[in-house]
Every structure is written in C-alpha cells, then in structure tokens.
Amino acid sequence: MESNKILEKLGESIKNRSEEIEKALVESTVGFIKLMAEFLIENEVNEKVGKRYKRNKRYSRWGRKPGSIWVDEEKVRIEVPRIKDKENNKVENAEIYSRIRKAKRPKGKRLRKLILGLSQNRYEEAVKELADSFGLSQSSLSREFIEESSRILEEFQKRDLSKYDFVSIMIDGKYLAKEQMIIAIGITVKGEKIPLEFIQSTTENSLAVKGLLQRLIERNLRFEEGLLVVCDGSKGIIKAVKEVFGEYVLIQRCQWHKRENVVSYLNEEIKERYRRKIQLAYYEPDYKEAKGKLLEIIEELKDINLSASRSLEEGLEETLTLHRLGLVEELGKSLTTTNIIENVNSGISRILRNVKFWRNSSMRARWIAIALVDLEQRMKRIKSYRKLPKLREAIKKELRLKEILVA
C-alpha cells in the first residue's frame, strides 16, 4: 500500500514537471542543432580552403563573424567562418550558411522527431532529419559526412593516436552537473592541441586516471621519446602518471594552482603580497635564482603560517621542471600552468550552457565528446611552438633516454 502511494506521488511529480523536462530536452536539441550547423559550415570551409596550416593558392580563411540561425521561435547565435577569394579579392561566407538561414525553422513535429532521435541515441536519423530541416537533400551531403556525424562520439574515443608526435600532455578536472570529468589534452611537437580522452570520476584518484592513460597507450600513444605532463598538485594524477609512463615522463606542476593553494592559508591582509612574491619568483628565468627566492618565501612563511609554508615546499621541485630544463622563457607561458586545458574547459561550458537536464552518464559523455570535437577544429598552436623540438631534446637529456635506447 505504501509503495502504491509512493508511485502515485512520483507520477504526480513527473506530471507536474513535464513542461520543465520538455523544455530541458528542447534546450539540449537546440545545442545539438547549433553544433551541427557549425560543423556543416566548417566542413564546407575545409573542403574549399583545406585544413588549417595548409596553404591554398586561391582561397584562405578570413576570420569569423557573429551569425545566427532559427530553431523554432529561438534565434540561436553561431560563429561563421569567412573565406577570402584571392583571385577576386572578395570575402564571403560559406554557401551552406545562407541555405541554412533561408531554410524552414525546425519546429513542431520535426523538432519532436529530433528530440526523440537524440534521446534514443539514434544519431544518424537525427542528422538526416536535421539535413532536411536545413533544406539539404541527403544527396547533397555525402554519405561519408552523414556517417561521420552519426559516429562522432564513438570515433572520438577510438581515434588512433599513432600518427601524432606528442611532447606534452595536460590533465585536469572539470565539474559538470556536480560530477567531475577529468580531461587530457595532448600537445604535439608541432604545437597542435589534440583532445585525447576524458573520464567521469568523483575525485582525481590514481586508479581512474591510470585507466585513462592506459587507454591512450592502447590507442597507440607514443611516449618512448619522453613526455612532459602538466597537471595540478593532485597526488592521484601524479601517482598514475608515474606508474604508467615510468622513466619516460617528467612532471610540471601547475604554478598557478600551487600559488593559489599557498595563499589560501593566509589571511586577506597578506594574501596579495605573497601571491605577488611567489609569482615574481616563478617569473625568474634562472632555475637556481627562482628556487632560491621560493626557499626564502618558505622560510618567511614558517613564522606566519606553517601550513602555507609546507604547501609551498611540497612538490616545489616539480613546479620548476621547465626552469630546470632551461626553457621557461621560451615555453613558460604555455607549459608552466594548466591554462590551456582551463581554456578548453571554458569552451565546453560555453557550448553546453543550454543543456540543463542531464539524464545519465552516457548523455554527459556524449555531449562532452561533441564539444571537444567542435573545439579541436578551432584550437591554435601553442605560443613559441617552434621551440618544442628543444623541449623534446631537453626531456631526453634529463631522463637519459638516449642511454636507455642505446642499452
């Protein structure tokens, strides 16, 4: 009898919240339509101009401008890449953008079919329905593109990594709907940023991160020439990295995380002073000078706050790895903090800001994969990327990898 009452209450609750649930599903679908529109436009640009960093005699990319498409009664803003025709000296939008703008707005039954397709993981049907909504015949979209769109989530986590020459990996966590997602971004020796993998975990524990790294190796990640792994001070991440990569890895702890952790122990009156002192020490390009200044701060803090002093002392050497390699002036802005992955996290938040209702872990993973694939197309190379071959040689020397390979 009691269970029947509970079921009745549950049914009433769902009925009362039906509009809220429907609204959340519509918002999720709007986000999907936006991504697909941007993906179609970017696909046309790639076909016409070629992939980034490849020269084209006639066409070139010419920045982006704000644009919009309509979904039902909502005007959805998107970024529109522009193309310059060097022969005619004209700047133009992708043709498909104009067609999407003129197309009938997805609404009514069509919008419900899209929602149903996404909610049931029927991606190919959703993509075809969306193509019709955009006024595109299926023949105008290559079969390869339809298949690629429907498999986009699966392919992300199965991508073969053997073709990439990674010199560094960044690992950091992001909270999404109260769940922590740990994300790994690879940096190639040419400076390209490649999203590698992500996992859902309540904490940055070593077993979870170890599983993530082992999957990268199963996908043919090459690390025999050494890697610089940039991460925060998480003991779980550091332990997993050392266990998986062993003698082939150097750790660079994020200096920003270290600084903020130290000043978190201090009272408001002196926080900013020590934040500045620690940062100035890290700005010092010489390894011995930087370490000497940090050791002086540690001694000062012993009389002010022992916890802050211990925090700065813990793992200090790993915050100075790039200093020790003699490359902090060339590569410090990119590789002494996890700012690159923080920017990726901001991009994920921006793309997923309209998704209010997370039904399950599978949905969370699918949308993060879509966001990462979308962001990858826009990522620029890291600053001073031409210095990365020097980093590769410095890592080899520090780890004595040439001696290991000869032996």
C-alpha positions as CSV (number, residue, x, y, z in Angstrom):
1,M,0.0,0.0,0.0
2,E,2.8,2.3,1.0
3,S,4.6,1.6,-2.3
4,N,1.5,2.5,-4.3
5,K,1.3,5.9,-2.6
6,I,5.0,6.5,-3.4
7,L,4.4,5.6,-7.1
8,E,1.3,7.9,-7.2
9,K,3.4,10.8,-5.8
10,L,6.2,10.0,-8.3
11,G,3.7,10.0,-11.2
12,E,2.2,13.3,-10.0
13,S,5.6,14.8,-9.6
14,I,6.6,13.8,-13.2
15,K,3.3,15.2,-14.5
16,N,3.8,18.5,-12.7
17,R,7.3,18.8,-14.1
18,S,6.6,17.6,-17.6
19,E,6.9,21.1,-19.0
20,E,10.2,21.6,-17.3
21,I,11.5,18.3,-18.6
22,E,10.3,19.1,-22.1
23,K,12.0,22.5,-22.0
24,A,15.3,20.9,-21.0
25,L,15.1,18.4,-23.8
26,V,14.4,21.2,-26.3
27,E,17.3,23.2,-25.0
28,S,19.6,20.1,-25.4
29,T,18.3,19.7,-29.0
30,V,18.9,23.4,-29.8
31,G,22.5,22.9,-28.7
32,F,22.8,19.9,-31.0
33,I,21.4,21.8,-33.9
34,K,23.8,24.7,-33.3
35,L,26.8,22.3,-33.3
36,M,25.6,20.6,-36.4
37,A,25.2,23.9,-38.2
38,E,28.7,25.0,-37.2
39,F,30.0,21.5,-38.2
40,L,28.4,21.7,-41.7
41,I,29.8,25.2,-42.3
42,E,33.3,24.2,-41.1
43,N,33.1,21.1,-43.3
44,E,32.5,23.3,-46.4
45,V,35.3,25.6,-45.5
46,N,37.7,22.7,-45.1
47,E,36.7,21.3,-48.4
48,K,37.2,24.7,-50.1
49,V,40.2,26.0,-48.3
50,G,41.8,22.9,-46.9
51,K,42.7,22.0,-43.3
52,R,44.4,24.6,-41.1
53,Y,48.0,25.5,-41.7
54,K,47.8,24.2,-45.3
55,R,48.3,26.8,-47.9
56,N,45.7,27.2,-50.7
57,K,46.6,29.1,-53.9
58,R,43.1,30.7,-54.3
59,Y,41.2,30.6,-51.0
60,S,42.2,31.4,-47.5
61,R,40.4,31.7,-44.1
62,W,39.5,35.2,-43.2
63,G,38.4,35.2,-39.6
64,R,34.9,34.7,-38.2
65,K,31.9,36.9,-37.7
66,P,28.8,36.5,-35.5
67,G,25.8,34.9,-37.2
68,S,22.6,33.2,-36.3
69,I,20.1,30.5,-37.3
70,W,16.5,30.0,-36.2
71,V,15.3,26.9,-34.3
72,D,11.5,27.0,-33.7
73,E,11.0,30.5,-32.3
74,E,14.5,30.9,-30.9
75,K,17.3,32.8,-32.6
76,V,20.5,30.8,-31.9
77,R,23.8,32.6,-32.3
78,I,26.7,30.9,-34.1
79,E,30.2,31.8,-35.3
80,V,30.5,31.9,-39.1
81,P,34.0,31.4,-40.7
82,R,34.6,33.6,-43.7
83,I,36.6,32.7,-46.9
84,K,38.7,35.1,-49.0
85,D,38.8,34.5,-52.7
86,K,42.3,35.9,-53.6
87,E,41.7,35.9,-57.3
88,N,38.6,38.2,-57.0
89,N,39.8,39.9,-53.7
90,K,36.3,39.1,-52.1
91,V,35.5,37.9,-48.6
92,E,32.4,35.6,-48.4
93,N,30.5,33.3,-46.1
94,A,30.2,29.6,-46.6
95,E,27.4,28.9,-49.1
96,I,25.7,26.5,-46.8
97,Y,25.3,29.2,-44.1
98,S,23.0,31.1,-46.5
99,R,21.0,28.0,-47.2
100,I,20.5,27.2,-43.5
101,R,19.4,30.8,-42.9
102,K,16.8,30.6,-45.6
103,A,15.6,27.1,-44.6
104,K,12.4,26.4,-42.7
105,R,12.8,26.6,-38.9
106,P,12.9,23.1,-37.2
107,K,9.7,23.2,-35.1
108,G,6.6,21.2,-34.3
109,K,6.7,17.5,-35.3
110,R,10.1,17.9,-36.8
111,L,11.6,19.3,-33.6
112,R,10.0,16.5,-31.6
113,K,11.5,13.9,-34.0
114,L,14.9,15.5,-33.4
115,I,14.4,15.3,-29.7
116,L,13.3,11.7,-29.9
117,G,16.3,10.7,-32.1
118,L,18.8,12.2,-29.7
119,S,17.2,10.9,-26.6
120,Q,17.3,7.4,-28.1
121,N,20.8,7.7,-29.4
122,R,19.6,7.4,-33.0
123,Y,22.2,9.9,-34.3
124,E,22.0,9.0,-37.9
125,E,18.3,9.6,-38.0
126,A,18.7,12.9,-36.2
127,V,21.4,14.0,-38.6
128,K,19.2,13.2,-41.6
129,E,16.2,14.9,-40.1
130,L,18.4,18.0,-39.5
131,A,19.7,17.9,-43.0
132,D,16.0,18.1,-44.3
133,S,15.3,20.9,-41.8
134,F,18.2,22.9,-43.3
135,G,16.8,22.4,-46.8
136,L,19.6,20.0,-47.7
137,S,18.8,16.8,-49.7
138,Q,20.6,13.7,-48.4
139,S,22.3,13.5,-51.8
140,S,23.9,17.0,-51.2
141,L,25.5,15.6,-48.0
142,S,28.0,12.9,-48.8
143,R,27.3,9.5,-47.2
144,E,30.7,9.8,-45.6
145,F,29.6,13.0,-43.8
146,I,26.3,11.5,-42.6
147,E,28.2,8.5,-41.2
148,E,30.9,10.7,-39.7
149,S,28.3,12.8,-37.9
150,S,26.4,9.9,-36.5
151,R,29.7,8.2,-35.3
152,I,31.3,11.4,-34.0
153,L,31.1,10.4,-30.3
154,E,32.3,6.8,-30.8
155,E,35.2,7.8,-33.0
156,F,36.5,10.4,-30.6
157,Q,37.4,7.8,-28.0
158,K,38.7,5.3,-30.6
159,R,40.9,7.6,-32.6
160,D,44.3,6.1,-33.4
161,L,47.0,8.2,-31.8
162,S,50.0,6.7,-33.6
163,K,50.0,9.5,-36.2
164,Y,50.6,12.2,-33.6
165,D,54.0,13.0,-32.1
166,F,53.2,14.2,-28.6
167,V,55.7,16.0,-26.5
168,S,53.4,17.0,-23.6
169,I,50.1,16.1,-22.1
170,M,47.9,18.2,-19.8
171,I,45.5,16.7,-17.4
172,D,42.9,18.5,-15.3
173,G,39.4,18.1,-13.9
174,K,36.1,19.9,-14.7
175,Y,32.9,19.8,-12.8
176,L,29.8,19.2,-15.0
177,A,26.4,18.9,-13.3
178,K,28.1,18.2,-10.0
179,E,30.2,15.4,-11.5
180,Q,33.9,15.7,-12.1
181,M,35.2,15.0,-15.6
182,I,38.9,14.5,-15.9
183,I,40.2,15.6,-19.3
184,A,43.5,15.0,-21.1
185,I,44.8,17.3,-23.9
186,G,47.9,16.3,-25.9
187,I,50.4,18.8,-27.4
188,T,52.3,17.7,-30.4
189,V,55.9,18.6,-31.2
190,K,54.4,21.0,-33.8
191,G,52.4,22.8,-31.2
192,E,48.9,21.3,-32.1
193,K,46.4,20.8,-29.3
194,I,44.6,17.5,-29.5
195,P,41.8,16.4,-27.1
196,L,42.7,12.8,-26.1
197,E,40.3,11.4,-23.6
198,F,38.1,12.1,-20.6
199,I,36.6,10.1,-17.8
200,Q,34.0,10.7,-15.1
201,S,35.3,10.3,-11.6
202,T,34.2,11.6,-8.2
203,T,37.8,12.6,-7.5
204,E,41.2,12.7,-9.3
205,N,42.1,9.3,-7.9
206,S,45.1,7.3,-9.3
207,L,43.1,4.2,-10.4
208,A,40.7,6.3,-12.6
209,V,43.5,8.4,-14.1
210,K,45.6,5.3,-14.6
211,G,42.8,3.7,-16.6
212,L,42.6,6.9,-18.8
213,L,46.3,6.8,-19.5
214,Q,46.3,3.1,-20.3
215,R,43.5,3.6,-22.8
216,L,45.7,6.2,-24.6
217,I,48.5,3.6,-24.8
218,E,46.0,1.1,-26.2
219,R,45.2,3.7,-28.8
220,N,48.9,3.7,-29.8
221,L,50.0,6.8,-27.9
222,R,53.8,7.1,-28.4
223,F,55.9,8.2,-25.4
224,E,59.3,6.5,-25.9
225,E,61.0,9.8,-26.6
226,G,59.6,11.2,-23.3
227,L,56.7,13.3,-22.2
228,L,56.2,16.4,-20.1
229,V,52.9,16.0,-18.2
230,V,51.4,19.3,-16.9
231,C,48.9,18.9,-14.1
232,D,47.8,20.4,-10.8
233,G,49.1,19.1,-7.5
234,S,46.7,16.1,-7.4
235,K,48.5,13.2,-5.8
236,G,46.2,10.8,-7.7
237,I,47.1,12.2,-11.1
238,I,50.9,12.3,-10.4
239,K,50.9,8.8,-9.0
240,A,49.1,7.4,-12.0
241,V,51.3,9.3,-14.5
242,K,54.5,7.9,-12.9
243,E,53.1,4.4,-12.7
244,V,52.0,4.3,-16.3
245,F,54.9,6.2,-18.0
246,G,57.7,5.4,-15.6
247,E,61.1,6.6,-16.7
248,Y,59.7,8.3,-19.8
249,V,58.0,11.2,-18.0
250,L,58.7,14.5,-16.3
251,I,56.0,16.3,-14.2
252,Q,55.4,20.0,-14.4
253,R,53.1,21.0,-11.6
254,C,50.9,24.0,-12.4
255,Q,52.4,27.1,-10.8
256,W,49.1,28.9,-10.7
257,H,47.5,26.0,-8.7
258,K,50.5,25.9,-6.4
259,R,50.4,29.7,-5.8
260,E,46.7,29.8,-5.1
261,N,46.9,26.8,-2.8
262,V,49.6,28.5,-0.7
263,V,47.8,31.9,-0.4
264,S,44.5,30.1,0.5
265,Y,46.0,29.5,4.0
266,L,46.8,33.2,4.5
267,N,44.6,36.0,5.9
268,E,43.3,38.6,3.5
269,E,45.7,41.3,4.5
270,I,48.8,39.5,3.2
271,K,47.3,37.3,0.5
272,E,48.0,39.6,-2.4
273,R,51.5,40.4,-1.2
274,Y,52.6,36.7,-1.1
275,R,50.7,36.0,-4.3
276,R,52.8,38.6,-6.0
277,K,56.1,37.4,-4.3
278,I,55.5,33.8,-5.4
279,Q,54.7,34.8,-8.9
280,L,57.7,37.0,-9.2
281,A,59.9,34.1,-8.1
282,Y,58.4,31.9,-10.8
283,Y,59.0,34.6,-13.3
284,E,62.7,34.4,-12.6
285,P,64.1,32.6,-15.7
286,D,67.2,31.1,-14.0
287,Y,66.4,27.8,-12.1
288,K,68.8,28.5,-9.1
289,E,67.5,32.0,-8.7
290,A,63.9,31.0,-8.9
291,K,64.4,28.2,-6.4
292,G,66.4,30.4,-4.1
293,K,63.6,33.0,-3.9
294,L,61.0,30.4,-3.3
295,L,63.0,28.8,-0.5
296,E,63.3,32.3,1.1
297,I,59.5,32.7,1.0
298,I,59.1,29.2,2.6
299,E,61.3,30.4,5.5
300,E,59.3,33.6,5.8
301,L,56.0,31.7,5.9
302,K,57.2,29.4,8.7
303,D,56.8,32.3,11.1
304,I,53.5,33.5,9.6
305,N,51.6,30.3,8.7
306,L,53.2,26.9,8.9
307,S,50.5,25.3,6.7
308,A,51.2,27.8,3.9
309,S,55.0,27.1,4.2
310,R,54.5,23.4,3.9
311,S,52.2,23.8,1.0
312,L,54.8,25.8,-1.0
313,E,57.6,23.3,0.0
314,E,55.6,20.2,-1.1
315,G,56.3,19.3,-4.7
316,L,58.4,22.5,-5.1
317,E,60.9,20.9,-7.5
318,E,58.1,19.7,-9.8
319,T,56.8,23.3,-10.2
320,L,60.3,24.2,-11.5
321,T,60.7,21.5,-14.1
322,L,60.7,23.8,-17.1
323,H,63.1,26.1,-15.2
324,R,65.5,23.1,-14.7
325,L,65.2,22.3,-18.5
326,G,66.3,25.9,-19.3
327,L,63.1,26.6,-21.4
328,V,60.9,28.6,-19.1
329,E,61.5,31.9,-21.0
330,E,60.5,30.2,-24.4
331,L,57.7,27.9,-23.2
332,G,56.8,29.0,-19.7
333,K,53.6,30.9,-20.8
334,S,52.1,27.7,-22.3
335,L,53.6,24.9,-20.2
336,T,54.0,26.0,-16.6
337,T,50.3,26.2,-15.9
338,T,47.2,24.2,-17.0
339,N,45.8,27.4,-18.7
340,I,45.4,25.6,-22.0
341,I,43.1,22.9,-20.5
342,E,41.3,25.6,-18.5
343,N,40.5,27.4,-21.7
344,V,39.2,24.1,-23.1
345,N,37.0,23.7,-20.0
346,S,35.6,27.2,-20.6
347,G,34.8,26.3,-24.2
348,I,33.0,23.2,-23.0
349,S,30.9,25.3,-20.6
350,R,30.1,27.8,-23.3
351,I,28.9,25.0,-25.7
352,L,26.9,23.1,-23.1
353,R,25.5,26.1,-21.3
354,N,22.0,25.4,-22.7
355,V,21.9,21.8,-21.5
356,K,20.1,22.0,-18.2
357,F,18.8,18.4,-17.8
358,W,21.4,15.6,-17.6
359,R,19.6,12.3,-17.7
360,N,22.6,10.0,-17.2
361,S,26.4,9.5,-17.5
362,S,26.1,8.4,-21.1
363,M,24.5,11.7,-22.1
364,R,27.2,13.6,-20.2
365,A,29.9,11.8,-22.1
366,R,28.3,12.2,-25.5
367,W,28.0,16.0,-25.1
368,I,31.5,16.4,-23.8
369,A,32.8,14.5,-26.8
370,I,30.8,16.6,-29.2
371,A,32.1,19.8,-27.5
372,L,35.7,18.6,-27.7
373,V,35.5,17.7,-31.3
374,D,34.0,21.1,-32.1
375,L,36.7,22.9,-30.1
376,E,39.5,20.9,-31.6
377,Q,38.8,22.5,-35.0
378,R,39.4,26.0,-33.6
379,M,42.4,25.4,-31.4
380,K,45.5,27.4,-32.3
381,R,49.0,26.1,-31.8
382,I,50.7,27.0,-28.5
383,K,52.8,30.1,-28.3
384,S,56.5,29.6,-29.3
385,Y,55.7,26.2,-30.7
386,R,58.8,26.3,-32.8
387,K,60.8,25.7,-29.5
388,L,59.1,22.4,-28.9
389,P,61.8,20.3,-30.6
390,K,64.2,21.8,-28.0
391,L,61.9,20.6,-25.3
392,R,62.0,17.1,-26.8
393,E,65.8,17.1,-26.6
394,A,65.8,18.6,-23.1
395,I,63.4,15.8,-21.9
396,K,65.6,13.1,-23.4
397,K,68.7,14.6,-21.8
398,E,67.1,14.9,-18.4
399,L,65.7,11.4,-18.4
400,R,68.8,10.0,-20.1
401,L,66.6,8.3,-22.7
402,K,69.4,8.2,-25.3
403,E,71.4,6.0,-22.9
404,I,68.3,3.8,-22.3
405,L,67.7,3.4,-26.1
406,V,71.4,2.5,-26.7
407,A,71.4,0.0,-23.8
